[in-house]
Amino acid sequence: MKIISLCLAALTIVSCSAIVGDTPTETSVDTTQTSEPTTSTPANRECVRVTGGTTPIATGSIGGDALSMAGEIFVCADDVVVVGEDDINEVAAGAQLAAALGGPLLHPHPQLAAELGRLKPIRIHLIGGLDVMTPPNATIVHHSISSAVDETKLALGIADELRLPSTPDASTIVETIGAINARDRVVLPQTSPTSTSVPAEGAFEPIQILEGLAHATEASTIWLMDAANPVALLSAAGTGRAVGAGVVAYDPADILGHPEVGAALAGKAPESIRYMGTAPEADPWELAVLVKGQQVPGGGFLIYPEGQPRRYVAFYGHPETTGLGVLGHQGPEETLARMQPFLEEYAADGYQIIPTFEMIASVASAKATDDGDYSFEWPISTYEAWIEVARENEMYVVLDLQPGREDFLTQAKQYQELLKLPFVGLALDPEWRIKDDQVHLVQTGQVTAAEVNTVVDWLGDLVRDNSLPQKMLLIQQFQSRMIVDRETLKARPELQLVIQMDGQGPTATKDDTYGFLTEGTENAPWRWGWKNFFTMDPETPSPAYTIAKVPTPVFVSYQ
């Protein structure tokens, strides 16, 4: 019989052990019956080390990841649990047993024998009909699902159990990990199938697993894992319990689309969050947003979340005058009250409605201002009362710039304090962006995409640097010439671009304008908005008429 001597000196503090080659040599114990180990390994070993590692573990396989976790966390192990990956109920039983015994959960892998040799276990618990190569001095304990659960109860000193469907589904993952964390109960299927438990098609809905595991936790370390990989989640939960790690599931393709994940990560130090498994790491900004936990009005971290149609309905104007729009005709509370009938009508198509104040921050001037830019920049204090009402009522705020001869970026920076708020966005009005030899009401302004992109980068960086949720950047347009090279507008994940058709006039004219502005933009990185006028439109389009437009307006304001 071939004898292989293995020694992983960098990771072990005990002497190397001999591993039998082709045929396992084991001290065999049936089901839950155990015997005194024949090994000379000393009892009460200090086998667990808290490494504080932050490097992602992603070997490309669940078995490989489990070996890497064990190699980092354990210098030895009195108990090791080994289970296959094909039967979810068996994996769930194995994960609970490993967590209860304080040892690693491992899976069949070409390097499994070497790892078992390094760990020098007293007992190896095999779940199901596994036949793996084991060290000669370890006691081998064969378990069915029920006997593994019984030993878990014995190790924890508990009796409560929760019965789950015999065919595993999302609840199997959620309830198992919940039991591992609580340590006050065990879970097991209604019956213990003798054959592989094959889940029904679509049984493991990632969103159900994500939502089920997304809750505040006192775990010192968070392991962030793909919700679509249930076996990996169970495996990590079983091993991670030894170092107080909590498993949180996420959707790598839409990490900010699930605010539930934010509840689990809120307030955690970034260095305590670690990616495990094959899913790609999130953008550092996305992770920072989840940790900070600030959401936009309506919930979540995105202006227009997937799966939840959302529309912003705004009253437009300036707080200090009635001449620039309906918003200035009354105070903030009264404005919100006046908006209510419109909010209800705009929800008729099932969209979630976000009430919005769209306030002019810099007002175009027909005459030269003191600084010569033909624009009067109002102080931040002008908007503070409105900002507070918006904050208290889950409203969004958009600050509108009419910069005259100044560039948009220079003016935007003057309102940085307000733009750091998670519910305040920015609007650019090219109609009032004139050249140095032009004046308002004589010429109609325009802006280049290059200039807009300077704002995109500055505002995107502001959002990123302050761990803010996504912010709206709205650009108004009623002539094709108003945004030069529009197709080159830059998209950034921190911002949601919206182009609003804000022309006034007969409904048929507005329809034509909307048609030629939106034509061919199906794949553009921006969404579309529409503006109605109470006095300048001969007949103000109704909410029903407005929301029937194609493409559907997702930002509607009234002036």
C-alpha positions in Angstrom: 0.0 0.0 0.0 1.4 3.3 -1.0 2.1 5.8 1.8 2.2 9.6 1.0 3.8 11.9 3.5 2.5 15.4 3.4 3.6 18.5 5.3 2.3 22.1 4.7 4.8 23.8 7.0 3.6 27.3 6.4 0.1 26.6 7.8 0.6 23.9 10.4 1.9 24.1 13.9 1.8 20.3 14.4 3.8 17.6 12.9 3.0 16.2 9.5 0.9 13.0 9.2 0.8 10.1 6.9 -2.0 9.8 4.4 -2.9 6.4 3.0 -3.1 6.5 -0.8 -5.6 4.6 -2.9 -7.6 3.0 -0.1 -8.7 5.1 3.0 -7.5 3.9 6.3 -10.0 4.8 8.9 -11.3 4.0 12.4 -14.9 3.5 11.2 -17.9 4.5 13.4 -21.5 3.9 12.2 -24.0 6.8 12.2 -23.9 8.8 15.5 -22.0 6.2 17.5 -18.5 7.5 18.4 -15.5 6.0 20.1 -12.5 7.2 21.7 -10.0 8.3 19.1 -6.9 6.3 18.6 -4.8 9.3 17.6 -2.2 10.7 19.9 -3.1 14.3 19.0 -3.4 16.4 22.2 -6.8 17.4 23.3 -8.0 21.0 23.8 -5.9 22.4 21.0 -6.2 26.1 20.0 -7.0 25.5 16.4 -8.9 28.6 15.3 -7.2 31.8 14.3 -9.0 35.1 13.5 -7.0 36.4 10.5 -9.0 39.5 9.7 -8.3 38.7 6.0 -10.0 40.9 3.5 -8.8 39.4 0.2 -11.6 37.7 -1.7 -11.6 34.0 -1.8 -12.5 32.7 -5.3 -10.8 29.6 -6.5 -13.4 28.8 -9.1 -15.1 25.9 -7.2 -17.0 25.5 -4.0 -14.7 22.8 -2.9 -11.6 24.9 -3.6 -13.1 27.9 -1.7 -13.9 25.7 1.3 -10.3 24.5 1.4 -9.0 28.1 1.2 -11.3 29.1 4.0 -10.2 26.2 6.2 -6.5 26.9 5.4 -6.8 30.5 6.5 -9.0 29.9 9.6 -7.8 26.6 11.1 -4.3 25.6 12.1 -5.8 22.3 13.2 -9.3 20.9 13.8 -10.7 18.4 16.3 -13.7 17.8 14.1 -14.0 18.2 10.3 -17.2 17.7 8.4 -17.2 16.5 4.8 -20.2 16.5 2.5 -20.9 16.4 -1.2 -22.3 19.3 -3.2 -25.2 17.6 -4.9 -27.7 17.2 -2.2 -28.8 20.5 -0.6 -30.4 18.8 2.4 -27.1 17.0 3.1 -25.1 20.2 2.7 -27.5 22.0 5.1 -27.1 19.2 7.7 -23.3 19.3 7.3 -23.2 23.1 7.6 -25.1 23.0 10.9 -22.9 20.2 12.3 -19.6 22.0 11.3 -20.8 25.2 12.9 -21.9 23.4 16.1 -18.6 21.6 16.4 -16.5 24.6 15.5 -14.7 22.9 12.6 -14.5 23.4 8.9 -17.0 22.1 6.3 -15.2 20.6 3.4 -16.2 19.0 0.1 -14.7 16.4 -2.3 -11.7 18.0 -4.0 -8.3 16.8 -5.4 -6.6 18.5 -2.4 -9.0 17.3 0.3 -6.7 14.5 1.5 -3.8 16.9 1.9 -6.0 19.4 3.9 -7.3 16.6 6.2 -3.7 15.6 6.8 -2.7 19.2 7.7 -5.7 19.7 10.1 -4.9 16.4 12.0 -8.6 16.0 13.0 -9.6 13.7 15.9 -12.9 13.0 14.1 -14.0 13.2 10.5 -17.8 13.4 10.0 -18.9 12.1 6.5 -22.4 13.1 5.5 -24.2 10.7 3.1 -22.4 7.9 1.3 -19.1 9.6 0.8 -15.9 7.6 0.4 -12.9 9.8 0.8 -9.2 9.4 1.6 -8.7 10.1 5.3 -5.7 10.1 7.8 -5.0 6.8 9.5 -5.5 8.0 13.1 -8.8 9.8 12.7 -12.1 8.4 13.9 -14.5 8.3 11.0 -18.2 9.0 11.8 -20.7 8.3 9.1 -23.9 10.4 9.2 -27.3 10.4 7.6 -29.1 13.7 7.6 -31.0 12.9 10.7 -28.0 11.6 12.7 -26.0 14.7 11.7 -28.8 16.9 13.0 -29.0 14.9 16.2 -25.3 15.3 16.8 -25.7 19.1 16.2 -28.4 19.2 18.9 -26.2 17.3 21.2 -23.2 19.6 20.6 -25.3 22.7 21.2 -27.3 21.3 24.0 -30.6 22.1 22.4 -33.8 20.3 21.4 -35.8 22.6 19.2 -36.0 21.8 15.6 -37.8 23.3 12.6 -39.0 21.0 9.8 -38.6 22.2 6.2 -40.0 20.9 2.9 -38.4 17.6 2.0 -37.6 19.0 -1.4 -35.2 21.9 -0.7 -36.0 25.4 -1.7 -34.9 29.0 -0.8 -36.3 28.5 2.7 -33.7 25.7 3.2 -30.9 28.1 2.7 -32.4 31.0 4.8 -33.6 28.8 7.7 -30.4 26.8 7.9 -28.2 29.9 8.0 -30.5 31.5 10.5 -30.3 28.4 12.7 -26.5 28.4 12.5 -26.4 32.1 13.6 -28.9 31.7 16.4 -27.6 28.3 17.8 -31.0 27.8 19.5 -32.5 25.3 17.0 -31.8 23.0 14.1 -33.5 22.6 10.8 -34.1 19.4 8.8 -36.4 18.2 6.0 -39.8 16.7 6.8 -38.4 13.4 5.7 -34.8 12.4 5.1 -34.6 11.3 1.5 -32.5 8.2 0.8 -31.7 9.5 -2.7 -30.4 12.9 -3.8 -32.8 15.7 -3.1 -33.3 17.3 -6.4 -34.8 20.8 -6.1 -37.7 21.8 -8.3 -37.1 24.1 -11.2 -36.6 27.6 -9.9 -36.8 26.5 -6.3 -33.7 28.6 -5.3 -34.9 32.0 -6.3 -31.9 34.3 -5.6 -34.1 37.2 -4.6 -35.8 35.1 -1.9 -32.4 34.0 -0.6 -31.1 37.6 -0.8 -34.1 39.0 1.1 -34.1 36.2 3.6 -30.5 36.7 4.6 -30.6 40.6 4.5 -31.0 41.7 8.0 -29.0 43.6 10.6 -26.4 41.3 12.2 -23.9 41.6 15.0 -21.4 39.5 13.1 -17.9 40.9 13.3 -17.1 40.0 9.7 -19.5 39.9 6.7 -18.9 37.5 3.9 -20.7 38.8 0.8 -21.7 36.1 -1.6 -23.7 35.5 -4.7 -27.4 34.8 -3.9 -27.5 32.4 -6.9 -25.1 29.9 -5.3 -26.9 28.2 -2.4 -24.4 25.5 -1.8 -21.6 28.0 -1.5 -23.7 30.0 1.0 -24.3 27.0 3.2 -20.7 26.0 3.0 -19.4 29.4 4.0 -21.9 29.7 6.8 -20.8 26.4 8.3 -17.2 27.2 8.3 -17.4 31.0 9.0 -19.3 30.5 12.3 -15.9 29.6 13.9 -14.7 33.2 13.5 -18.0 35.0 13.9 -18.5 35.6 10.2 -22.0 36.3 8.9 -23.1 35.4 5.4 -25.0 38.0 3.4 -26.2 37.3 -0.1 -26.3 39.8 -2.9 -27.0 40.2 -6.6 -23.6 40.9 -8.4 -25.5 42.2 -11.5 -27.5 44.7 -9.5 -26.0 45.3 -6.1 -27.7 48.7 -5.5 -31.0 47.4 -6.7 -31.7 45.6 -3.5 -31.9 48.0 -0.5 -32.4 45.0 1.8 -28.6 44.2 1.4 -27.9 47.7 2.8 -29.7 46.8 6.0 -27.3 44.0 6.6 -24.2 46.1 5.8 -25.2 49.4 7.2 -22.6 50.8 9.6 -20.1 48.0 9.0 -16.4 49.0 8.5 -15.5 48.4 4.8 -12.5 46.3 5.9 -14.9 43.9 7.7 -16.7 43.0 4.5 -15.2 40.3 2.3 -16.2 38.8 -1.0 -16.4 35.0 -1.1 -17.0 32.8 -4.1 -16.9 33.4 -7.8 -19.1 36.5 -8.1 -17.2 39.6 -9.0 -16.5 42.3 -6.5 -18.8 45.3 -6.5 -17.6 48.8 -7.3 -16.1 50.3 -4.1 -18.6 53.2 -4.4 -21.5 50.7 -4.4 -20.2 48.9 -1.4 -19.7 52.3 0.4 -23.3 53.3 -0.4 -24.6 50.1 1.1 -22.5 50.6 4.2 -23.5 54.2 4.7 -27.1 53.3 4.1 -28.6 56.6 2.9 -31.4 55.9 0.4 -33.2 58.1 -2.1 -36.9 59.0 -1.5 -39.1 56.1 -2.4 -36.5 53.6 -1.1 -33.3 52.1 -2.4 -30.1 53.6 -3.9 -31.1 54.1 -7.5 -33.2 56.9 -9.0 -35.0 54.4 -11.2 -34.7 50.9 -9.7 -35.3 47.8 -11.8 -38.6 46.2 -11.1 -40.2 49.3 -9.6 -41.5 51.8 -12.1 -40.9 55.2 -10.6 -41.9 58.7 -11.7 -40.9 62.1 -10.3 -43.6 64.7 -10.4 -42.4 68.3 -9.7 -43.7 71.8 -9.2 -41.2 74.2 -10.8 -40.3 77.8 -9.9 -38.4 80.0 -7.4 -39.3 80.4 -3.7 -39.0 84.2 -3.8 -41.2 85.1 -6.8 -44.5 84.1 -8.5 -43.2 85.1 -11.9 -41.1 82.0 -12.6 -43.5 79.1 -11.9 -46.1 77.6 -9.7 -43.7 76.7 -6.9 -43.3 80.4 -5.9 -47.0 81.0 -5.4 -47.0 79.5 -1.9 -44.8 78.1 0.8 -43.3 74.6 0.8 -46.0 72.8 2.9 -48.8 74.5 0.8 -47.0 73.6 -2.4 -46.9 69.9 -1.4 -50.6 70.0 -0.5 -51.4 71.6 -3.9 -49.5 68.8 -5.7 -51.5 66.0 -4.1 -54.2 65.6 -6.8 -51.5 65.5 -9.5 -49.5 62.9 -7.5 -52.5 60.6 -7.3 -53.4 60.9 -11.1 -49.8 60.2 -12.1 -49.9 57.0 -10.2 -52.7 55.7 -12.4 -50.4 53.5 -14.5 -48.8 51.8 -11.5 -45.7 53.9 -11.2 -44.4 54.9 -7.8 -44.7 58.7 -7.5 -42.0 60.8 -5.9 -43.1 64.4 -5.1 -40.4 66.8 -6.2 -39.5 70.5 -5.7 -37.7 71.8 -8.8 -36.2 75.1 -7.7 -34.3 77.6 -9.8 -31.0 78.2 -8.0 -29.5 80.7 -10.5 -31.8 82.9 -12.4 -31.1 84.3 -15.9 -30.9 88.1 -16.1 -31.8 90.2 -19.1 -29.2 92.8 -17.9 -25.6 92.3 -16.9 -25.2 91.3 -13.2 -22.4 92.6 -11.0 -20.1 89.8 -12.1 -21.1 90.2 -15.7 -22.4 86.7 -16.2 -26.1 87.7 -16.7 -27.1 85.3 -14.0 -28.0 85.8 -10.4 -27.0 83.0 -8.1 -29.3 82.9 -5.1 -27.8 82.0 -1.7 -28.3 78.5 -0.2 -30.3 80.0 2.6 -33.1 80.7 0.1 -33.8 77.0 -0.2 -33.3 75.7 3.3 -36.9 75.7 4.4 -37.9 73.9 1.3 -35.1 71.4 1.8 -36.4 70.6 5.3 -39.9 70.0 4.1 -38.6 67.7 1.4 -36.5 65.8 3.9 -39.5 65.4 6.3 -41.9 64.2 3.5 -39.7 61.8 1.5 -39.5 64.3 -1.4 -36.8 64.8 -4.0 -35.3 68.2 -4.8 -33.8 69.4 -8.1 -31.8 72.6 -8.3 -32.0 74.3 -11.7 -29.2 76.3 -13.1 -29.6 79.2 -15.6 -26.0 80.2 -15.9 -26.0 83.0 -18.5 -22.4 83.5 -19.7 -21.0 81.4 -16.9 -20.3 77.7 -17.4 -22.5 75.2 -15.7 -19.7 73.6 -13.7 -18.7 76.8 -12.0 -22.2 77.5 -10.9 -22.9 73.9 -9.8 -20.0 74.1 -7.4 -21.6 76.9 -5.6 -24.4 74.6 -4.5 -22.1 71.7 -3.4 -23.4 71.8 0.2 -26.9 71.0 -0.9 -25.8 68.5 -3.6 -24.2 66.4 -0.8 -27.7 65.6 0.4 -28.9 62.2 -0.9 -32.3 63.6 -2.0 -31.0 66.7 -4.0 -30.3 66.5 -7.7 -29.2 69.0 -10.4 -30.8 70.4 -13.5 -29.1 72.2 -16.4 -31.1 74.6 -18.6 -29.2 75.2 -21.8 -31.8 77.8 -23.0 -30.1 80.2 -20.6 -26.5 79.3 -21.3 -25.4 82.1 -23.7 -22.1 83.1 -25.2 -20.1 86.1 -24.2 -21.6 88.2 -27.0 -25.2 87.2 -26.4 -28.0 88.3 -24.1 -31.1 86.6 -22.9 -34.4 86.9 -24.7 -32.4 88.0 -27.8 -30.7 84.7 -28.4 -31.6 81.2 -27.2 -28.7 79.5 -25.5 -27.2 76.1 -26.0 -24.6 73.9 -24.4 -22.1 71.4 -25.7 -22.0 67.8 -24.5 -18.4 68.4 -23.6 -19.4 71.1 -21.1 -22.2 68.9 -19.7 -19.7 66.1 -19.3 -17.5 68.3 -17.0 -20.6 68.5 -14.7 -21.1 64.8 -15.1 -17.6 64.0 -13.9 -17.6 66.6 -11.1 -21.1 65.5 -9.8 -20.3 61.8 -10.2 -17.1 62.3 -8.2 -19.0 64.2 -5.5 -21.5 61.3 -5.2 -18.7 58.7 -5.1 -16.4 60.6 -2.7 -19.3 61.0 -0.2 -20.8 57.5 -0.6 -24.1 59.0 -1.7 -26.8 57.0 -3.5 -27.3 57.7 -7.2 -28.2 61.3 -8.1 -30.3 62.7 -10.8 -28.8 65.0 -13.4 -31.6 66.6 -15.6 -31.0 68.5 -18.8 -33.7 70.5 -20.4 -34.2 70.7 -24.1 -36.8 71.8 -26.6 -34.6 72.3 -29.7 -32.3 69.8 -31.2 -29.5 72.5 -31.3 -29.7 73.1 -27.6 -27.4 70.1 -26.7 -24.6 70.0 -29.2 -23.2 66.5 -29.8 -25.9 65.0 -27.5 -24.9 61.5 -28.4 -21.6 62.0 -26.7 -23.1 62.7 -23.3 -21.2 60.6 -20.7 -23.0 58.1 -18.5 -21.7 57.3 -15.0 -23.2 54.8 -12.6 -23.3 57.4 -9.8 -25.7 59.5 -11.9 -29.0 59.0 -13.7 -29.3 61.3 -16.7 -32.8 62.6 -17.6 -33.5 64.9 -20.6 -36.7 66.8 -20.2 -38.7 68.2 -23.1 -39.7 71.6 -21.6 -41.2 73.4 -24.6 -44.5 75.3 -24.2 -47.3 75.8 -26.7 -50.1 73.8 -28.3 -50.3 70.2 -27.4 -49.7 69.1 -31.0 -46.5 71.2 -31.2 -45.3 69.7 -27.9 -46.0 66.3 -29.2 -44.0 66.9 -32.4 -41.1 68.3 -30.4 -41.1 65.3 -28.1 -41.2 63.0 -31.1 -38.2 64.4 -32.9 -36.2 64.8 -29.7 -36.7 61.2 -28.6 -36.4 59.5 -32.0 -33.7 56.9 -32.1 -32.8 57.2 -28.4 -34.0 53.7 -27.4 -30.5 52.7 -26.3 -29.4 56.1 -25.0 -28.1 56.3 -21.4 -30.8 58.8 -20.3 -34.5 58.7 -19.4 -37.1 61.1 -20.6 -39.0 63.9 -18.9 -41.9 66.2 -19.9 -42.9 69.7 -18.8 -46.5 71.1 -18.6 -47.3 74.8 -18.2 -50.3 76.1 -16.4 -50.5 79.4 -18.3 -48.2 79.2 -21.3 -49.8 76.0 -22.7 -53.1 76.9 -24.4 -54.5 73.7 -22.9 -52.4 72.0 -20.2 -52.1 68.3 -21.0 -53.8 66.1 -18.5 -51.8 63.6 -16.4 -53.5 60.7 -18.3 -52.4 62.3 -21.6 -48.9 62.9 -20.4 -48.2 59.4 -19.1 -49.4 57.9 -22.4 -46.5 59.4 -24.2 -43.9 57.1 -25.8 -41.3 56.9 -24.4 -43.1 57.1 -21.1 -42.0 60.3 -19.2 -40.5 59.4 -15.8 -40.0 63.0 -14.8 -42.9 65.5 -15.1 -42.8 69.0 -13.9 -45.3 71.9 -13.9 -44.4 75.5 -14.3 
